[in-house]
Amino acid sequence: MARKKIKTRGNDKNVAEASHQILHDDIISHILKRLPARVLMQFKCVCKDWTRLIRDPDFAESHLSHSRAQPTASYVLCMTNTGAFAADQSLVLKNSWVPANPDLFRTHMPCSNSVNGLICFGSRGRRPGSRNSHNIVYNLSTGEKRDLPQPPIPGIFSTYALGFDPAKKKYKVLHFGPIGGGRIYGQIRGCQIFTLERNSSWRSLSHVPNSPYPLIRLNSIYLDGKIYYYDQIHIRFFDLTSEKFGTIETPPYFSPFYNTPPRLIEAGSNLAVVSWRNAVPHPECSFWVLDQNWSLRCTFSMKFEKIWGSVGRSVLLLGREDLFLFDANARTRKKLKKARDEYTHVLCNHVENIYPLSTTQ
């Protein structure tokens, strides 16, 4: 009995080739997302297909998710006037994987924390919101930047915060403008938001909580779709998806009148507050963590000048003339070896991100 011949359509070969190509691209994407950002930047020169893949925002998101899952993904970024150095979570300096851009660090300084590897910078020697300031969002892993236009209410006491909208997968910049009228310090008179996308502009927000004190040095932190900030009385938050403000209770027995403003930091995936007063002879520091409720993680007595942030869940990064890691559980501290230049800023929980800022302008 003769075997019945199976008829095939003329484009079956093209379908097979297309299926093979899809599988091939999927395998390549799966391999490339496991590579460090600096290697991917070099691989953009391999071919046009790889360039398109590496510059795809969806691939950048996949690469970031994979990187975050690694135990050594998070870095401490130590900045000087001439460059940036990376240290691991044990404060061991690594070979600098931060692309060299001395002009950036000579002319600009951070005015936000690190959000998925992106940082908002303002001009050195000028307030971030002044008319002559030049503010940018910069990706240290790719060397790309996005220039920010002047906000509609500029002022020398303006301040900025950077965050990520997880629903729309967009980065947004928050700008607080103070009241003028010749006052040296001003309350908030307006707040605008800028989305990093094509043809974007500043949009004014409504129902902005007023602050009885100036936000000249806004202590803000991005965490899980919200920007948290402390206005010296309340802990406020801004939801980047709904674009609404809210307020959360401060920790119990929490005094806003300590002689040094409390610091909002990230403790693992939780919001935390460190408050301290440099009382003589016994300075006091309290470390609060918000889970369902506020809990006092520890108190300790140690003289220092500044808290830069946290590394891990139970370790604080303290700054004085030197940088120290203070383990709240073991109550031990470790010193970070100084660079040739003094550190001007220290950003915790910095990660590599190949998000293409050039596609937003």
Buried (B, 14 or more C-beta within 10 A) or exposed (E): EEEEEEEEEEEEEEEEEEEEEEEEEEEEBEEBBEBEBBEBBEBBEEEEEBEEBBBBBEBBBBBBEBBEEEEEBBBBBBBBBBBBBBBEBEBEBEEEBBBEBEEBBEEBBBBBBBBBBBBBBBBBEBBBBBEEBBBBBBBBBBBBBBEBEBBEBBBBBBBBBBBBBEEEEBBBBBBBBBBEEEEEEBBBBBBBBBBBBEEBEBEBBEEBBEBEBBBBEBBBBBBEBBBBBBBBEBBBBBBBBEBEBEEEEBBEEBEBEBEBBBBBBBBEEBBBBBBBBBEEEEBBBBBBBBEEEBBEBBEBEBEBEEBBBBBBBBBBBBBEEEBBBBBBEEEEBEEBEEBEBEBBBBBBBBBBBBBBBEBBE
